[in-house]
Amino acid sequence: MLSWIFGDRQKAKAAAKIQAVYRGRRERQDIKENLPHLRAEKGVRDGAASRINAHVRGTKTRAAVGALREERQLTEARSRTGVLEKRLASKSFALGGRTVVIWQRRYVRIDDYHFCYSSRPYKPAWALSRGSGAPSDEKRLSVLDVRDILTVEGTNEFILVSPSARLHFHCATAIDMQSWISTITLLQEHRRGEARGGA
């Protein structure tokens, strides 16, 4: 009786081994037969993974480049200088049914988020033997006080509208005018963003 049970167990073990060997051979045979398809699928998966990684790297790179570009634009905007014509509102007069206005040269610069203009050029502190570089008649307008920027159609003139005044400036070219408007707008947005972040 015991020998019969022992024999059955040995037969069962042997049958399980034979089945395992057979399954292994069949699996190896299936792999060999399907190897081109498996390689193609692996290539597709690897290609998709590399494209995803490249997209992620590209997104990070684009974001980094965008941040650097914005920082460079901000740095350039905060140190911008130029010469513009400013209209003197108090010195206009009528002549033959027309209003004549006087334009005067003004040296313009951006300083610490302020639009500054003066009748004399600004000299950096390192270029002076003593005293400040800002001319004594320099006027300053915070970019946050600029409520609106208007343009006059058919001219290269823009108007800074603030609670206290409307300042008219004339540029040499339309490109120069648009550049000054973009500079002031960029500084406004950045300053407001800082104010919101600090609140």
C-alpha positions as CSV (number, residue, x, y, z in Angstrom):
1,M,0.0,0.0,0.0
2,L,2.8,2.4,1.0
3,S,4.8,1.5,-2.1
4,W,1.8,2.2,-4.3
5,I,1.3,5.7,-2.7
6,F,5.0,6.4,-2.9
7,G,5.0,5.3,-6.5
8,D,2.1,7.6,-7.3
9,R,3.9,10.5,-5.8
10,Q,7.0,9.9,-7.8
11,K,4.9,9.6,-10.9
12,A,3.2,12.9,-10.2
13,K,6.5,14.6,-9.6
14,A,8.0,13.2,-12.8
15,A,4.8,14.2,-14.7
16,A,5.1,17.8,-13.2
17,K,8.8,18.0,-14.3
18,I,8.0,16.8,-17.8
19,Q,5.2,19.3,-18.1
20,A,7.5,22.1,-16.8
21,V,10.2,21.1,-19.4
22,Y,7.5,21.0,-22.1
23,R,6.1,24.4,-21.1
24,G,9.7,25.8,-21.0
25,R,10.4,24.5,-24.5
26,R,7.1,25.8,-25.8
27,E,7.8,29.3,-24.3
28,R,11.3,29.3,-25.8
29,Q,9.9,28.2,-29.1
30,D,7.2,31.0,-28.9
31,I,9.8,33.5,-28.1
32,K,12.0,32.5,-31.0
33,E,9.0,32.6,-33.4
34,N,7.8,36.0,-32.1
35,L,11.3,37.5,-31.6
36,P,10.9,40.0,-34.5
37,H,7.5,41.2,-33.2
38,L,8.8,41.4,-29.6
39,R,11.8,43.4,-30.8
40,A,9.6,45.7,-32.8
41,E,7.3,46.2,-29.8
42,K,10.3,46.9,-27.6
43,G,11.6,49.4,-30.1
44,V,8.2,51.1,-30.1
45,R,8.2,51.3,-26.3
46,D,11.8,52.5,-26.2
47,G,11.0,55.1,-28.9
48,A,7.9,56.3,-27.0
49,A,9.9,56.5,-23.7
50,S,12.7,58.5,-25.4
51,R,10.2,60.9,-27.0
52,I,8.5,61.4,-23.6
53,N,11.9,62.1,-21.9
54,A,12.9,64.4,-24.7
55,H,9.6,66.3,-24.4
56,V,10.0,66.6,-20.6
57,R,13.6,67.8,-21.0
58,G,12.5,70.1,-23.8
59,T,9.7,71.6,-21.6
60,K,12.2,72.2,-18.8
61,T,14.7,73.7,-21.2
62,R,12.1,75.9,-22.8
63,A,10.9,77.1,-19.4
64,A,14.5,77.8,-18.3
65,V,15.3,79.6,-21.6
66,G,12.0,81.6,-21.1
67,A,12.9,82.6,-17.6
68,L,16.4,83.6,-18.7
69,R,15.0,85.7,-21.6
70,E,12.5,87.4,-19.2
71,E,15.2,88.1,-16.7
72,R,17.5,89.6,-19.4
73,Q,14.6,91.7,-20.8
74,L,13.8,92.9,-17.3
75,T,17.5,93.8,-16.7
76,E,17.7,95.7,-20.0
77,A,14.4,97.5,-19.3
78,R,15.5,98.6,-15.8
79,S,18.6,100.3,-17.2
80,R,17.2,101.8,-20.4
81,T,18.1,105.3,-21.4
82,G,17.3,107.4,-24.4
83,V,16.5,110.9,-25.8
84,L,12.9,111.8,-26.5
85,E,11.0,115.0,-27.3
86,K,8.6,116.0,-24.6
87,R,5.6,118.3,-25.3
88,L,5.4,121.4,-23.0
89,A,1.7,121.6,-22.2
90,S,2.1,125.0,-20.5
91,K,3.7,126.7,-23.6
92,S,1.2,126.1,-26.4
93,F,-0.3,129.0,-28.3
94,A,-2.7,129.7,-31.1
95,L,-1.5,130.8,-34.5
96,G,-3.8,131.2,-37.5
97,G,-6.6,129.0,-36.1
98,R,-4.1,126.3,-35.1
99,T,-2.6,125.3,-31.8
100,V,1.1,125.3,-31.8
101,V,2.9,123.2,-29.2
102,I,6.6,123.3,-28.2
103,W,8.6,120.2,-28.0
104,Q,11.9,120.0,-26.1
105,R,14.6,117.4,-25.9
106,R,14.5,115.3,-22.7
107,Y,17.0,112.7,-21.6
108,V,14.9,109.8,-20.4
109,R,16.0,106.8,-18.3
110,I,14.5,104.0,-16.2
111,D,15.6,104.0,-12.6
112,D,14.3,101.6,-10.0
113,Y,10.9,101.2,-11.7
114,H,10.6,105.0,-12.3
115,F,10.4,106.7,-15.6
116,C,12.8,109.7,-15.3
117,Y,13.2,112.6,-17.6
118,S,15.5,115.7,-17.5
119,S,16.8,118.5,-19.7
120,R,20.4,117.4,-19.0
121,P,21.9,114.0,-19.5
122,Y,22.3,111.6,-16.6
123,K,25.8,110.7,-15.6
124,P,26.5,107.4,-13.7
125,A,27.9,107.9,-10.2
126,W,31.3,106.3,-11.2
127,A,31.7,109.0,-13.9
128,L,31.4,111.9,-11.4
129,S,34.0,113.2,-9.0
130,R,31.3,113.9,-6.4
131,G,27.6,114.0,-5.9
132,S,24.7,112.1,-7.4
133,G,24.4,111.3,-11.1
134,A,20.8,112.5,-11.4
135,P,20.4,116.0,-12.7
136,S,18.8,118.5,-10.3
137,D,15.8,119.1,-12.6
138,E,15.0,115.4,-13.1
139,K,11.4,114.4,-12.7
140,R,10.4,110.9,-11.8
141,L,7.2,109.0,-12.4
142,S,6.6,105.5,-10.9
143,V,5.6,102.9,-13.5
144,L,2.8,101.9,-11.1
145,D,1.4,105.5,-11.3
146,V,1.0,105.1,-15.1
147,R,-2.7,104.4,-15.5
148,D,-2.7,104.2,-19.2
149,I,-0.4,104.5,-22.2
150,L,-2.0,106.1,-25.3
151,T,-0.7,106.6,-28.8
152,V,-1.5,109.3,-31.3
153,E,-2.5,107.8,-34.7
154,G,-0.2,108.7,-37.5
155,T,2.6,109.9,-35.3
156,N,5.4,108.4,-33.1
157,E,3.9,110.0,-30.0
158,F,2.9,108.2,-26.8
159,I,1.1,109.7,-23.8
160,L,1.7,108.5,-20.2
161,V,-1.5,109.1,-18.3
162,S,-1.1,109.4,-14.5
163,P,-3.4,110.8,-11.8
164,S,-1.4,114.1,-11.8
165,A,-0.6,114.6,-15.5
166,R,-0.6,113.5,-19.1
167,L,2.9,113.4,-20.4
168,H,3.4,113.5,-24.2
169,F,6.6,112.1,-25.6
170,H,7.7,111.9,-29.3
171,C,10.1,109.2,-30.6
172,A,12.3,109.2,-33.6
173,T,10.6,106.1,-35.1
174,A,7.5,103.9,-34.5
175,I,9.7,101.0,-33.5
176,D,11.4,103.2,-30.8
177,M,7.9,104.3,-29.6
178,Q,6.7,100.7,-29.3
179,S,9.9,99.7,-27.6
180,W,9.4,102.3,-24.9
181,I,5.8,101.3,-24.4
182,S,6.8,97.6,-24.1
183,T,9.5,98.6,-21.6
184,I,7.1,100.5,-19.3
185,T,4.5,97.7,-19.6
186,L,7.0,95.0,-18.7
187,L,8.1,96.9,-15.7
188,Q,4.5,97.5,-14.6
189,E,3.7,93.8,-14.9
190,H,6.8,92.8,-13.0
191,R,6.3,95.3,-10.2
192,R,2.6,94.3,-9.8
193,G,3.7,90.6,-9.7
194,E,6.2,91.4,-6.9
195,A,3.5,93.3,-5.0
196,R,1.1,90.4,-5.3
197,G,3.8,87.9,-4.3
198,G,4.7,90.0,-1.2
199,A,1.1,90.4,-0.1
